[in-house]
Amino acid sequence: MDKQQQAPILAPFFIGEGNKNINPIWQRWFQRLKTRDDEVKRRPYKTFTASESLTTWDLGKTILFDIGTSAVDCTLPSVGERDVWSWVTIFKRGTGDFQIIVADSGDYIENGASLATYGDPKRTSPNVTLQLVDEAQWAIIGATGIWRVQP
């Protein structure tokens, strides 16, 4: 028995019919991998010029609202158990009003449903860092300017 046993041919698992294209299952897997890789390579900040609803992909980033003279709102993402201890920093640049930061329905920022700048936000560049301490509770862990928690 000097003959070596050959490994099974794997090509049919990766190559589709006609041996010209990758199997559709593998195509989807590689596409998802590419999408995740693109997300990981993104910069650790995002810039918006209008009101915005954040997503869980924005957690762990600094969100810059370069709003000029307009007034904007920011809505925090819908979060779950796997997002606990995530954070987001929200920063305003420009002379416009940062109207309000709103928690997703059923969530709270400290003991309220939203957070607003207080006083004259045009004189400062208010920013706030929020951390998710449980599935429905955001805590303020740092801020510049004066912020007011609203029911």
Secondary structure, DSSP 8 states (H G I E B T S, - for coil): ----------HHHHB-GGGSSB-HHHHHHHHHHHHHHHHHHS-SEEEESS-EE--GGGTTSEEEEEEET--EEEE-----GGGTT-EEEEEEEESS-EEEEE--TT-EETTBSEEEE-S-GGGS--EEEEEEEETTEEEEEEEES-EEEE-
